[in-house]
Amino acid sequence: MRCVDATLLVSLSGAGPRTLHRCAELAEQLDARGVALSMLFTPSAEDGSPRVAEWMRERVGGGDAVLLHGYDHRIRAEFASLPAHEARLRLIAAGAALDRAGLRTTAFAPPRWRVSRGTLEALRNHGFRLCADLSTVRDLTTGEVARARVQGFGSQHQRTETVRCFALVLSAARAARRGGLVRLGVDARDLRRPGRRQAFLDAVDVALENGAASRTYVTALPARLAAAP
């Protein structure tokens, strides 16, 4: 028996001109299920192309959300160890690029889901309201935290594709039955693999079947949620 109704958060990263058609197909399949999409945007990567930015603007108009996903993905885990002043400079540059793309957001998801204390400080000072890392979703305004790990193919370490796909679906079902947050994340590169694409949709379906209600990160601030048990 769940103590807290489950909330489903679905995120997509790595959208680019070469993967946009697959991203659009996934978004349409989520639309058919009544599931909102949180799109992770990196201005200096392929995400920043005019075609991708236009698609994201259209999706936001339909109820999806954008999260800033770092600035330069050539730097591995870009915000994982930055002090506050360096994080602030990168956030300023990323914010200017967001403006040029016609996008706005006060939500942040660091590359590789790893964030430093200095980055959290810089985010607060720069007007961001939310930061989603690997295991927590933080309301930067109130300080409240909801704890739930992102479930995706990148976080699995099993050797075979079949086991990785099964583990994702099983994790989604377990998290939904517990209540709280169910966080599912997929990279656009995974959508090239039919098995992974179907497993991701299966994970969405099993979360819905177990009572999870779809939200975006922007509309599911921890202050409006009870933390998962």
PyMOL CGO cylinders between C-alpha atoms (Angstrom):
from pymol import cmd
from pymol.cgo import CYLINDER

trace = [
    CYLINDER, 0.00, 0.00, 0.00, 1.38, 3.40, -1.00, 0.3, 1, 1, 1, 1, 1, 1,
    CYLINDER, 1.38, 3.40, -1.00, 1.63, 6.19, 1.57, 0.3, 1, 1, 1, 1, 1, 1,
    CYLINDER, 1.63, 6.19, 1.57, 2.10, 8.81, -1.13, 0.3, 1, 1, 1, 1, 1, 1,
    CYLINDER, 2.10, 8.81, -1.13, 0.66, 8.80, -4.62, 0.3, 1, 1, 1, 1, 1, 1,
    CYLINDER, 0.66, 8.80, -4.62, 3.36, 8.38, -7.24, 0.3, 1, 1, 1, 1, 1, 1,
    CYLINDER, 3.36, 8.38, -7.24, 4.37, 11.19, -9.60, 0.3, 1, 1, 1, 1, 1, 1,
    CYLINDER, 4.37, 11.19, -9.60, 5.93, 10.25, -12.94, 0.3, 1, 1, 1, 1, 1, 1,
    CYLINDER, 5.93, 10.25, -12.94, 8.70, 12.50, -14.31, 0.3, 1, 1, 1, 1, 1, 1,
    CYLINDER, 8.70, 12.50, -14.31, 9.95, 11.60, -17.82, 0.3, 1, 1, 1, 1, 1, 1,
    CYLINDER, 9.95, 11.60, -17.82, 13.03, 13.35, -19.21, 0.3, 1, 1, 1, 1, 1, 1,
    CYLINDER, 13.03, 13.35, -19.21, 14.78, 13.35, -22.58, 0.3, 1, 1, 1, 1, 1, 1,
    CYLINDER, 14.78, 13.35, -22.58, 18.37, 14.44, -23.20, 0.3, 1, 1, 1, 1, 1, 1,
    CYLINDER, 18.37, 14.44, -23.20, 20.65, 14.58, -26.24, 0.3, 1, 1, 1, 1, 1, 1,
    CYLINDER, 20.65, 14.58, -26.24, 18.17, 15.86, -28.82, 0.3, 1, 1, 1, 1, 1, 1,
    CYLINDER, 18.17, 15.86, -28.82, 19.93, 17.00, -32.00, 0.3, 1, 1, 1, 1, 1, 1,
    CYLINDER, 19.93, 17.00, -32.00, 19.25, 17.43, -35.72, 0.3, 1, 1, 1, 1, 1, 1,
    CYLINDER, 19.25, 17.43, -35.72, 20.17, 13.80, -36.42, 0.3, 1, 1, 1, 1, 1, 1,
    CYLINDER, 20.17, 13.80, -36.42, 17.99, 12.40, -33.63, 0.3, 1, 1, 1, 1, 1, 1,
    CYLINDER, 17.99, 12.40, -33.63, 15.12, 14.87, -33.74, 0.3, 1, 1, 1, 1, 1, 1,
    CYLINDER, 15.12, 14.87, -33.74, 12.78, 12.58, -35.67, 0.3, 1, 1, 1, 1, 1, 1,
    CYLINDER, 12.78, 12.58, -35.67, 13.18, 9.88, -33.02, 0.3, 1, 1, 1, 1, 1, 1,
    CYLINDER, 13.18, 9.88, -33.02, 12.64, 12.41, -30.25, 0.3, 1, 1, 1, 1, 1, 1,
    CYLINDER, 12.64, 12.41, -30.25, 9.48, 13.62, -31.96, 0.3, 1, 1, 1, 1, 1, 1,
    CYLINDER, 9.48, 13.62, -31.96, 8.21, 10.04, -32.29, 0.3, 1, 1, 1, 1, 1, 1,
    CYLINDER, 8.21, 10.04, -32.29, 8.81, 9.43, -28.58, 0.3, 1, 1, 1, 1, 1, 1,
    CYLINDER, 8.81, 9.43, -28.58, 7.01, 12.66, -27.70, 0.3, 1, 1, 1, 1, 1, 1,
    CYLINDER, 7.01, 12.66, -27.70, 4.01, 11.62, -29.81, 0.3, 1, 1, 1, 1, 1, 1,
    CYLINDER, 4.01, 11.62, -29.81, 3.89, 8.24, -28.09, 0.3, 1, 1, 1, 1, 1, 1,
    CYLINDER, 3.89, 8.24, -28.09, 3.99, 9.97, -24.72, 0.3, 1, 1, 1, 1, 1, 1,
    CYLINDER, 3.99, 9.97, -24.72, 1.23, 12.34, -25.83, 0.3, 1, 1, 1, 1, 1, 1,
    CYLINDER, 1.23, 12.34, -25.83, -0.94, 9.32, -26.62, 0.3, 1, 1, 1, 1, 1, 1,
    CYLINDER, -0.94, 9.32, -26.62, -0.44, 8.18, -23.02, 0.3, 1, 1, 1, 1, 1, 1,
    CYLINDER, -0.44, 8.18, -23.02, -1.10, 11.62, -21.53, 0.3, 1, 1, 1, 1, 1, 1,
    CYLINDER, -1.10, 11.62, -21.53, 2.50, 11.86, -20.31, 0.3, 1, 1, 1, 1, 1, 1,
    CYLINDER, 2.50, 11.86, -20.31, 4.35, 15.17, -20.23, 0.3, 1, 1, 1, 1, 1, 1,
    CYLINDER, 4.35, 15.17, -20.23, 8.00, 15.43, -21.24, 0.3, 1, 1, 1, 1, 1, 1,
    CYLINDER, 8.00, 15.43, -21.24, 10.84, 17.30, -19.54, 0.3, 1, 1, 1, 1, 1, 1,
    CYLINDER, 10.84, 17.30, -19.54, 13.44, 18.16, -22.22, 0.3, 1, 1, 1, 1, 1, 1,
    CYLINDER, 13.44, 18.16, -22.22, 17.05, 18.70, -21.16, 0.3, 1, 1, 1, 1, 1, 1,
    CYLINDER, 17.05, 18.70, -21.16, 18.63, 21.49, -23.23, 0.3, 1, 1, 1, 1, 1, 1,
    CYLINDER, 18.63, 21.49, -23.23, 22.35, 22.16, -23.70, 0.3, 1, 1, 1, 1, 1, 1,
    CYLINDER, 22.35, 22.16, -23.70, 22.88, 25.40, -25.64, 0.3, 1, 1, 1, 1, 1, 1,
    CYLINDER, 22.88, 25.40, -25.64, 26.38, 24.69, -26.96, 0.3, 1, 1, 1, 1, 1, 1,
    CYLINDER, 26.38, 24.69, -26.96, 25.64, 21.11, -28.02, 0.3, 1, 1, 1, 1, 1, 1,
    CYLINDER, 25.64, 21.11, -28.02, 23.49, 19.96, -30.94, 0.3, 1, 1, 1, 1, 1, 1,
    CYLINDER, 23.49, 19.96, -30.94, 20.47, 20.74, -28.77, 0.3, 1, 1, 1, 1, 1, 1,
    CYLINDER, 20.47, 20.74, -28.77, 21.11, 24.39, -29.62, 0.3, 1, 1, 1, 1, 1, 1,
    CYLINDER, 21.11, 24.39, -29.62, 20.39, 24.04, -33.34, 0.3, 1, 1, 1, 1, 1, 1,
    CYLINDER, 20.39, 24.04, -33.34, 17.48, 26.15, -34.64, 0.3, 1, 1, 1, 1, 1, 1,
    CYLINDER, 17.48, 26.15, -34.64, 15.45, 23.06, -35.58, 0.3, 1, 1, 1, 1, 1, 1,
    CYLINDER, 15.45, 23.06, -35.58, 15.76, 21.54, -32.11, 0.3, 1, 1, 1, 1, 1, 1,
    CYLINDER, 15.76, 21.54, -32.11, 15.03, 24.84, -30.37, 0.3, 1, 1, 1, 1, 1, 1,
    CYLINDER, 15.03, 24.84, -30.37, 11.93, 25.35, -32.53, 0.3, 1, 1, 1, 1, 1, 1,
    CYLINDER, 11.93, 25.35, -32.53, 10.69, 21.85, -31.72, 0.3, 1, 1, 1, 1, 1, 1,
    CYLINDER, 10.69, 21.85, -31.72, 11.22, 22.44, -28.01, 0.3, 1, 1, 1, 1, 1, 1,
    CYLINDER, 11.22, 22.44, -28.01, 9.36, 25.75, -28.15, 0.3, 1, 1, 1, 1, 1, 1,
    CYLINDER, 9.36, 25.75, -28.15, 6.41, 23.98, -29.77, 0.3, 1, 1, 1, 1, 1, 1,
    CYLINDER, 6.41, 23.98, -29.77, 6.48, 21.25, -27.13, 0.3, 1, 1, 1, 1, 1, 1,
    CYLINDER, 6.48, 21.25, -27.13, 6.58, 23.80, -24.31, 0.3, 1, 1, 1, 1, 1, 1,
    CYLINDER, 6.58, 23.80, -24.31, 3.53, 25.45, -25.83, 0.3, 1, 1, 1, 1, 1, 1,
    CYLINDER, 3.53, 25.45, -25.83, 1.75, 22.10, -25.50, 0.3, 1, 1, 1, 1, 1, 1,
    CYLINDER, 1.75, 22.10, -25.50, 2.60, 21.62, -21.83, 0.3, 1, 1, 1, 1, 1, 1,
    CYLINDER, 2.60, 21.62, -21.83, 6.09, 20.09, -21.82, 0.3, 1, 1, 1, 1, 1, 1,
    CYLINDER, 6.09, 20.09, -21.82, 9.02, 21.68, -19.98, 0.3, 1, 1, 1, 1, 1, 1,
    CYLINDER, 9.02, 21.68, -19.98, 12.66, 22.63, -20.62, 0.3, 1, 1, 1, 1, 1, 1,
    CYLINDER, 12.66, 22.63, -20.62, 15.49, 22.21, -18.12, 0.3, 1, 1, 1, 1, 1, 1,
    CYLINDER, 15.49, 22.21, -18.12, 18.91, 23.74, -18.65, 0.3, 1, 1, 1, 1, 1, 1,
    CYLINDER, 18.91, 23.74, -18.65, 21.35, 20.81, -18.97, 0.3, 1, 1, 1, 1, 1, 1,
    CYLINDER, 21.35, 20.81, -18.97, 24.72, 22.48, -18.59, 0.3, 1, 1, 1, 1, 1, 1,
    CYLINDER, 24.72, 22.48, -18.59, 26.53, 24.62, -21.13, 0.3, 1, 1, 1, 1, 1, 1,
    CYLINDER, 26.53, 24.62, -21.13, 29.38, 22.68, -22.75, 0.3, 1, 1, 1, 1, 1, 1,
    CYLINDER, 29.38, 22.68, -22.75, 29.14, 18.87, -22.85, 0.3, 1, 1, 1, 1, 1, 1,
    CYLINDER, 29.14, 18.87, -22.85, 32.69, 18.59, -24.14, 0.3, 1, 1, 1, 1, 1, 1,
    CYLINDER, 32.69, 18.59, -24.14, 33.59, 18.95, -20.47, 0.3, 1, 1, 1, 1, 1, 1,
    CYLINDER, 33.59, 18.95, -20.47, 32.76, 15.70, -18.71, 0.3, 1, 1, 1, 1, 1, 1,
    CYLINDER, 32.76, 15.70, -18.71, 30.32, 16.13, -15.80, 0.3, 1, 1, 1, 1, 1, 1,
    CYLINDER, 30.32, 16.13, -15.80, 30.63, 19.87, -16.32, 0.3, 1, 1, 1, 1, 1, 1,
    CYLINDER, 30.63, 19.87, -16.32, 29.07, 21.08, -13.05, 0.3, 1, 1, 1, 1, 1, 1,
    CYLINDER, 29.07, 21.08, -13.05, 30.15, 18.21, -10.80, 0.3, 1, 1, 1, 1, 1, 1,
    CYLINDER, 30.15, 18.21, -10.80, 32.97, 20.01, -9.00, 0.3, 1, 1, 1, 1, 1, 1,
    CYLINDER, 32.97, 20.01, -9.00, 32.77, 23.71, -9.91, 0.3, 1, 1, 1, 1, 1, 1,
    CYLINDER, 32.77, 23.71, -9.91, 33.06, 26.40, -7.23, 0.3, 1, 1, 1, 1, 1, 1,
    CYLINDER, 33.06, 26.40, -7.23, 30.25, 28.93, -7.12, 0.3, 1, 1, 1, 1, 1, 1,
    CYLINDER, 30.25, 28.93, -7.12, 31.98, 31.72, -9.09, 0.3, 1, 1, 1, 1, 1, 1,
    CYLINDER, 31.98, 31.72, -9.09, 32.89, 29.43, -12.01, 0.3, 1, 1, 1, 1, 1, 1,
    CYLINDER, 32.89, 29.43, -12.01, 29.42, 27.89, -12.05, 0.3, 1, 1, 1, 1, 1, 1,
    CYLINDER, 29.42, 27.89, -12.05, 27.94, 31.39, -12.12, 0.3, 1, 1, 1, 1, 1, 1,
    CYLINDER, 27.94, 31.39, -12.12, 29.94, 32.33, -15.22, 0.3, 1, 1, 1, 1, 1, 1,
    CYLINDER, 29.94, 32.33, -15.22, 28.79, 29.21, -17.06, 0.3, 1, 1, 1, 1, 1, 1,
    CYLINDER, 28.79, 29.21, -17.06, 25.18, 29.82, -16.03, 0.3, 1, 1, 1, 1, 1, 1,
    CYLINDER, 25.18, 29.82, -16.03, 25.36, 33.37, -17.38, 0.3, 1, 1, 1, 1, 1, 1,
    CYLINDER, 25.36, 33.37, -17.38, 26.67, 32.10, -20.72, 0.3, 1, 1, 1, 1, 1, 1,
    CYLINDER, 26.67, 32.10, -20.72, 24.05, 29.35, -20.85, 0.3, 1, 1, 1, 1, 1, 1,
    CYLINDER, 24.05, 29.35, -20.85, 21.29, 31.82, -19.99, 0.3, 1, 1, 1, 1, 1, 1,
    CYLINDER, 21.29, 31.82, -19.99, 22.29, 34.09, -22.86, 0.3, 1, 1, 1, 1, 1, 1,
    CYLINDER, 22.29, 34.09, -22.86, 22.24, 31.11, -25.23, 0.3, 1, 1, 1, 1, 1, 1,
    CYLINDER, 22.24, 31.11, -25.23, 18.79, 30.12, -23.95, 0.3, 1, 1, 1, 1, 1, 1,
    CYLINDER, 18.79, 30.12, -23.95, 17.53, 33.60, -24.71, 0.3, 1, 1, 1, 1, 1, 1,
    CYLINDER, 17.53, 33.60, -24.71, 18.87, 33.39, -28.26, 0.3, 1, 1, 1, 1, 1, 1,
    CYLINDER, 18.87, 33.39, -28.26, 17.05, 30.07, -28.69, 0.3, 1, 1, 1, 1, 1, 1,
    CYLINDER, 17.05, 30.07, -28.69, 13.79, 31.64, -27.51, 0.3, 1, 1, 1, 1, 1, 1,
    CYLINDER, 13.79, 31.64, -27.51, 13.58, 29.38, -24.45, 0.3, 1, 1, 1, 1, 1, 1,
    CYLINDER, 13.58, 29.38, -24.45, 13.13, 30.18, -20.77, 0.3, 1, 1, 1, 1, 1, 1,
    CYLINDER, 13.13, 30.18, -20.77, 13.59, 28.02, -17.71, 0.3, 1, 1, 1, 1, 1, 1,
    CYLINDER, 13.59, 28.02, -17.71, 14.36, 28.24, -14.00, 0.3, 1, 1, 1, 1, 1, 1,
    CYLINDER, 14.36, 28.24, -14.00, 15.01, 24.49, -13.73, 0.3, 1, 1, 1, 1, 1, 1,
    CYLINDER, 15.01, 24.49, -13.73, 18.43, 22.83, -14.00, 0.3, 1, 1, 1, 1, 1, 1,
    CYLINDER, 18.43, 22.83, -14.00, 19.61, 19.26, -14.52, 0.3, 1, 1, 1, 1, 1, 1,
    CYLINDER, 19.61, 19.26, -14.52, 23.42, 18.98, -14.51, 0.3, 1, 1, 1, 1, 1, 1,
    CYLINDER, 23.42, 18.98, -14.51, 25.29, 16.91, -17.11, 0.3, 1, 1, 1, 1, 1, 1,
    CYLINDER, 25.29, 16.91, -17.11, 25.59, 13.30, -15.92, 0.3, 1, 1, 1, 1, 1, 1,
    CYLINDER, 25.59, 13.30, -15.92, 23.21, 14.36, -13.13, 0.3, 1, 1, 1, 1, 1, 1,
    CYLINDER, 23.21, 14.36, -13.13, 26.16, 15.43, -10.93, 0.3, 1, 1, 1, 1, 1, 1,
    CYLINDER, 26.16, 15.43, -10.93, 26.16, 18.82, -9.22, 0.3, 1, 1, 1, 1, 1, 1,
    CYLINDER, 26.16, 18.82, -9.22, 28.54, 20.58, -6.83, 0.3, 1, 1, 1, 1, 1, 1,
    CYLINDER, 28.54, 20.58, -6.83, 27.59, 22.61, -3.77, 0.3, 1, 1, 1, 1, 1, 1,
    CYLINDER, 27.59, 22.61, -3.77, 29.06, 25.65, -5.50, 0.3, 1, 1, 1, 1, 1, 1,
    CYLINDER, 29.06, 25.65, -5.50, 26.72, 25.11, -8.44, 0.3, 1, 1, 1, 1, 1, 1,
    CYLINDER, 26.72, 25.11, -8.44, 23.72, 24.88, -6.12, 0.3, 1, 1, 1, 1, 1, 1,
    CYLINDER, 23.72, 24.88, -6.12, 24.75, 28.20, -4.58, 0.3, 1, 1, 1, 1, 1, 1,
    CYLINDER, 24.75, 28.20, -4.58, 25.17, 29.78, -8.01, 0.3, 1, 1, 1, 1, 1, 1,
    CYLINDER, 25.17, 29.78, -8.01, 21.79, 28.46, -9.16, 0.3, 1, 1, 1, 1, 1, 1,
    CYLINDER, 21.79, 28.46, -9.16, 20.04, 30.02, -6.17, 0.3, 1, 1, 1, 1, 1, 1,
    CYLINDER, 20.04, 30.02, -6.17, 21.78, 33.35, -6.71, 0.3, 1, 1, 1, 1, 1, 1,
    CYLINDER, 21.78, 33.35, -6.71, 20.95, 33.24, -10.41, 0.3, 1, 1, 1, 1, 1, 1,
    CYLINDER, 20.95, 33.24, -10.41, 17.21, 32.85, -9.88, 0.3, 1, 1, 1, 1, 1, 1,
    CYLINDER, 17.21, 32.85, -9.88, 16.82, 29.13, -10.53, 0.3, 1, 1, 1, 1, 1, 1,
    CYLINDER, 16.82, 29.13, -10.53, 14.01, 27.43, -8.63, 0.3, 1, 1, 1, 1, 1, 1,
    CYLINDER, 14.01, 27.43, -8.63, 14.81, 23.75, -9.13, 0.3, 1, 1, 1, 1, 1, 1,
    CYLINDER, 14.81, 23.75, -9.13, 17.79, 21.44, -9.51, 0.3, 1, 1, 1, 1, 1, 1,
    CYLINDER, 17.79, 21.44, -9.51, 17.39, 17.76, -10.40, 0.3, 1, 1, 1, 1, 1, 1,
    CYLINDER, 17.39, 17.76, -10.40, 20.48, 15.62, -9.81, 0.3, 1, 1, 1, 1, 1, 1,
    CYLINDER, 20.48, 15.62, -9.81, 20.96, 11.84, -9.88, 0.3, 1, 1, 1, 1, 1, 1,
    CYLINDER, 20.96, 11.84, -9.88, 19.19, 11.08, -6.62, 0.3, 1, 1, 1, 1, 1, 1,
    CYLINDER, 19.19, 11.08, -6.62, 17.31, 14.24, -5.57, 0.3, 1, 1, 1, 1, 1, 1,
    CYLINDER, 17.31, 14.24, -5.57, 15.03, 16.98, -6.83, 0.3, 1, 1, 1, 1, 1, 1,
    CYLINDER, 15.03, 16.98, -6.83, 15.63, 20.21, -4.94, 0.3, 1, 1, 1, 1, 1, 1,
    CYLINDER, 15.63, 20.21, -4.94, 13.35, 23.20, -4.57, 0.3, 1, 1, 1, 1, 1, 1,
    CYLINDER, 13.35, 23.20, -4.57, 15.98, 25.94, -4.45, 0.3, 1, 1, 1, 1, 1, 1,
    CYLINDER, 15.98, 25.94, -4.45, 13.45, 28.48, -3.15, 0.3, 1, 1, 1, 1, 1, 1,
    CYLINDER, 13.45, 28.48, -3.15, 12.23, 26.59, -0.09, 0.3, 1, 1, 1, 1, 1, 1,
    CYLINDER, 12.23, 26.59, -0.09, 15.13, 24.18, 0.41, 0.3, 1, 1, 1, 1, 1, 1,
    CYLINDER, 15.13, 24.18, 0.41, 12.82, 21.16, 0.31, 0.3, 1, 1, 1, 1, 1, 1,
    CYLINDER, 12.82, 21.16, 0.31, 14.19, 17.97, -1.23, 0.3, 1, 1, 1, 1, 1, 1,
    CYLINDER, 14.19, 17.97, -1.23, 12.46, 14.95, -2.79, 0.3, 1, 1, 1, 1, 1, 1,
    CYLINDER, 12.46, 14.95, -2.79, 14.69, 11.86, -2.97, 0.3, 1, 1, 1, 1, 1, 1,
    CYLINDER, 14.69, 11.86, -2.97, 14.37, 9.57, -5.96, 0.3, 1, 1, 1, 1, 1, 1,
    CYLINDER, 14.37, 9.57, -5.96, 17.00, 8.20, -8.30, 0.3, 1, 1, 1, 1, 1, 1,
    CYLINDER, 17.00, 8.20, -8.30, 16.83, 8.70, -12.06, 0.3, 1, 1, 1, 1, 1, 1,
    CYLINDER, 16.83, 8.70, -12.06, 16.14, 5.37, -13.75, 0.3, 1, 1, 1, 1, 1, 1,
    CYLINDER, 16.14, 5.37, -13.75, 17.60, 4.97, -17.22, 0.3, 1, 1, 1, 1, 1, 1,
    CYLINDER, 17.60, 4.97, -17.22, 19.93, 2.89, -19.31, 0.3, 1, 1, 1, 1, 1, 1,
    CYLINDER, 19.93, 2.89, -19.31, 22.96, 4.94, -18.35, 0.3, 1, 1, 1, 1, 1, 1,
    CYLINDER, 22.96, 4.94, -18.35, 22.48, 4.09, -14.67, 0.3, 1, 1, 1, 1, 1, 1,
    CYLINDER, 22.48, 4.09, -14.67, 22.36, 0.33, -15.26, 0.3, 1, 1, 1, 1, 1, 1,
    CYLINDER, 22.36, 0.33, -15.26, 25.49, -1.83, -15.18, 0.3, 1, 1, 1, 1, 1, 1,
    CYLINDER, 25.49, -1.83, -15.18, 24.22, -5.20, -16.33, 0.3, 1, 1, 1, 1, 1, 1,
    CYLINDER, 24.22, -5.20, -16.33, 26.06, -6.75, -19.27, 0.3, 1, 1, 1, 1, 1, 1,
    CYLINDER, 26.06, -6.75, -19.27, 23.22, -7.72, -21.56, 0.3, 1, 1, 1, 1, 1, 1,
    CYLINDER, 23.22, -7.72, -21.56, 20.66, -5.55, -23.29, 0.3, 1, 1, 1, 1, 1, 1,
    CYLINDER, 20.66, -5.55, -23.29, 17.79, -7.77, -22.20, 0.3, 1, 1, 1, 1, 1, 1,
    CYLINDER, 17.79, -7.77, -22.20, 18.71, -7.52, -18.53, 0.3, 1, 1, 1, 1, 1, 1,
    CYLINDER, 18.71, -7.52, -18.53, 19.16, -3.76, -18.74, 0.3, 1, 1, 1, 1, 1, 1,
    CYLINDER, 19.16, -3.76, -18.74, 15.72, -3.33, -20.30, 0.3, 1, 1, 1, 1, 1, 1,
    CYLINDER, 15.72, -3.33, -20.30, 14.06, -5.65, -17.80, 0.3, 1, 1, 1, 1, 1, 1,
    CYLINDER, 14.06, -5.65, -17.80, 15.74, -3.83, -14.90, 0.3, 1, 1, 1, 1, 1, 1,
    CYLINDER, 15.74, -3.83, -14.90, 14.37, -0.48, -16.06, 0.3, 1, 1, 1, 1, 1, 1,
    CYLINDER, 14.37, -0.48, -16.06, 10.78, -1.73, -16.23, 0.3, 1, 1, 1, 1, 1, 1,
    CYLINDER, 10.78, -1.73, -16.23, 11.10, -3.49, -12.88, 0.3, 1, 1, 1, 1, 1, 1,
    CYLINDER, 11.10, -3.49, -12.88, 12.54, -0.37, -11.24, 0.3, 1, 1, 1, 1, 1, 1,
    CYLINDER, 12.54, -0.37, -11.24, 9.69, 1.77, -12.58, 0.3, 1, 1, 1, 1, 1, 1,
    CYLINDER, 9.69, 1.77, -12.58, 7.08, -0.64, -11.25, 0.3, 1, 1, 1, 1, 1, 1,
    CYLINDER, 7.08, -0.64, -11.25, 8.73, -0.82, -7.84, 0.3, 1, 1, 1, 1, 1, 1,
    CYLINDER, 8.73, -0.82, -7.84, 9.08, 2.95, -7.54, 0.3, 1, 1, 1, 1, 1, 1,
    CYLINDER, 9.08, 2.95, -7.54, 5.46, 3.56, -8.56, 0.3, 1, 1, 1, 1, 1, 1,
    CYLINDER, 5.46, 3.56, -8.56, 4.16, 1.08, -5.99, 0.3, 1, 1, 1, 1, 1, 1,
    CYLINDER, 4.16, 1.08, -5.99, 6.19, 2.79, -3.26, 0.3, 1, 1, 1, 1, 1, 1,
    CYLINDER, 6.19, 2.79, -3.26, 4.78, 6.20, -4.15, 0.3, 1, 1, 1, 1, 1, 1,
    CYLINDER, 4.78, 6.20, -4.15, 6.65, 9.52, -4.31, 0.3, 1, 1, 1, 1, 1, 1,
    CYLINDER, 6.65, 9.52, -4.31, 8.65, 10.28, -7.44, 0.3, 1, 1, 1, 1, 1, 1,
    CYLINDER, 8.65, 10.28, -7.44, 9.21, 7.94, -10.36, 0.3, 1, 1, 1, 1, 1, 1,
    CYLINDER, 9.21, 7.94, -10.36, 12.00, 9.43, -12.47, 0.3, 1, 1, 1, 1, 1, 1,
    CYLINDER, 12.00, 9.43, -12.47, 12.62, 7.95, -15.92, 0.3, 1, 1, 1, 1, 1, 1,
    CYLINDER, 12.62, 7.95, -15.92, 15.31, 9.43, -18.17, 0.3, 1, 1, 1, 1, 1, 1,
    CYLINDER, 15.31, 9.43, -18.17, 16.32, 8.53, -21.71, 0.3, 1, 1, 1, 1, 1, 1,
    CYLINDER, 16.32, 8.53, -21.71, 19.06, 9.80, -24.00, 0.3, 1, 1, 1, 1, 1, 1,
    CYLINDER, 19.06, 9.80, -24.00, 18.19, 10.36, -27.66, 0.3, 1, 1, 1, 1, 1, 1,
    CYLINDER, 18.19, 10.36, -27.66, 20.93, 7.90, -28.62, 0.3, 1, 1, 1, 1, 1, 1,
    CYLINDER, 20.93, 7.90, -28.62, 19.04, 5.12, -26.83, 0.3, 1, 1, 1, 1, 1, 1,
    CYLINDER, 19.04, 5.12, -26.83, 16.06, 5.69, -29.12, 0.3, 1, 1, 1, 1, 1, 1,
    CYLINDER, 16.06, 5.69, -29.12, 18.05, 4.23, -32.03, 0.3, 1, 1, 1, 1, 1, 1,
    CYLINDER, 18.05, 4.23, -32.03, 17.84, 0.83, -30.34, 0.3, 1, 1, 1, 1, 1, 1,
    CYLINDER, 17.84, 0.83, -30.34, 14.34, -0.68, -30.70, 0.3, 1, 1, 1, 1, 1, 1,
    CYLINDER, 14.34, -0.68, -30.70, 14.72, -2.78, -27.55, 0.3, 1, 1, 1, 1, 1, 1,
    CYLINDER, 14.72, -2.78, -27.55, 15.62, 0.20, -25.39, 0.3, 1, 1, 1, 1, 1, 1,
    CYLINDER, 15.62, 0.20, -25.39, 12.95, 2.41, -26.92, 0.3, 1, 1, 1, 1, 1, 1,
    CYLINDER, 12.95, 2.41, -26.92, 10.25, -0.18, -26.22, 0.3, 1, 1, 1, 1, 1, 1,
    CYLINDER, 10.25, -0.18, -26.22, 11.56, -0.88, -22.73, 0.3, 1, 1, 1, 1, 1, 1,
    CYLINDER, 11.56, -0.88, -22.73, 11.41, 2.81, -21.92, 0.3, 1, 1, 1, 1, 1, 1,
    CYLINDER, 11.41, 2.81, -21.92, 7.79, 3.00, -23.05, 0.3, 1, 1, 1, 1, 1, 1,
    CYLINDER, 7.79, 3.00, -23.05, 7.06, -0.19, -21.10, 0.3, 1, 1, 1, 1, 1, 1,
    CYLINDER, 7.06, -0.19, -21.10, 8.53, 1.48, -18.00, 0.3, 1, 1, 1, 1, 1, 1,
    CYLINDER, 8.53, 1.48, -18.00, 6.26, 4.49, -18.55, 0.3, 1, 1, 1, 1, 1, 1,
    CYLINDER, 6.26, 4.49, -18.55, 3.26, 2.20, -18.96, 0.3, 1, 1, 1, 1, 1, 1,
    CYLINDER, 3.26, 2.20, -18.96, 3.94, 0.16, -15.84, 0.3, 1, 1, 1, 1, 1, 1,
    CYLINDER, 3.94, 0.16, -15.84, 4.35, 3.35, -13.79, 0.3, 1, 1, 1, 1, 1, 1,
    CYLINDER, 4.35, 3.35, -13.79, 0.99, 4.59, -15.05, 0.3, 1, 1, 1, 1, 1, 1,
    CYLINDER, 0.99, 4.59, -15.05, -0.62, 1.20, -14.38, 0.3, 1, 1, 1, 1, 1, 1,
    CYLINDER, -0.62, 1.20, -14.38, 0.60, 1.42, -10.79, 0.3, 1, 1, 1, 1, 1, 1,
    CYLINDER, 0.60, 1.42, -10.79, -1.06, 4.76, -10.23, 0.3, 1, 1, 1, 1, 1, 1,
    CYLINDER, -1.06, 4.76, -10.23, 1.64, 7.31, -11.11, 0.3, 1, 1, 1, 1, 1, 1,
    CYLINDER, 1.64, 7.31, -11.11, 0.40, 10.69, -12.33, 0.3, 1, 1, 1, 1, 1, 1,
    CYLINDER, 0.40, 10.69, -12.33, 2.42, 12.48, -15.00, 0.3, 1, 1, 1, 1, 1, 1,
    CYLINDER, 2.42, 12.48, -15.00, 4.02, 15.86, -14.31, 0.3, 1, 1, 1, 1, 1, 1,
    CYLINDER, 4.02, 15.86, -14.31, 7.05, 17.78, -15.53, 0.3, 1, 1, 1, 1, 1, 1,
    CYLINDER, 7.05, 17.78, -15.53, 9.94, 18.77, -13.31, 0.3, 1, 1, 1, 1, 1, 1,
    CYLINDER, 9.94, 18.77, -13.31, 8.76, 22.37, -13.57, 0.3, 1, 1, 1, 1, 1, 1,
    CYLINDER, 8.76, 22.37, -13.57, 5.26, 21.57, -12.28, 0.3, 1, 1, 1, 1, 1, 1,
    CYLINDER, 5.26, 21.57, -12.28, 6.36, 19.03, -9.67, 0.3, 1, 1, 1, 1, 1, 1,
    CYLINDER, 6.36, 19.03, -9.67, 8.49, 21.10, -7.32, 0.3, 1, 1, 1, 1, 1, 1,
    CYLINDER, 8.49, 21.10, -7.32, 9.31, 19.21, -4.11, 0.3, 1, 1, 1, 1, 1, 1,
    CYLINDER, 9.31, 19.21, -4.11, 7.41, 21.82, -2.10, 0.3, 1, 1, 1, 1, 1, 1,
    CYLINDER, 7.41, 21.82, -2.10, 4.25, 20.44, -3.72, 0.3, 1, 1, 1, 1, 1, 1,
    CYLINDER, 4.25, 20.44, -3.72, 5.16, 16.82, -3.10, 0.3, 1, 1, 1, 1, 1, 1,
    CYLINDER, 5.16, 16.82, -3.10, 5.71, 14.55, -0.18, 0.3, 1, 1, 1, 1, 1, 1,
    CYLINDER, 5.71, 14.55, -0.18, 9.14, 12.95, -0.37, 0.3, 1, 1, 1, 1, 1, 1,
    CYLINDER, 9.14, 12.95, -0.37, 9.24, 9.30, -1.27, 0.3, 1, 1, 1, 1, 1, 1,
    CYLINDER, 9.24, 9.30, -1.27, 9.47, 6.97, 1.73, 0.3, 1, 1, 1, 1, 1, 1,
]
cmd.load_cgo(trace, "trace")
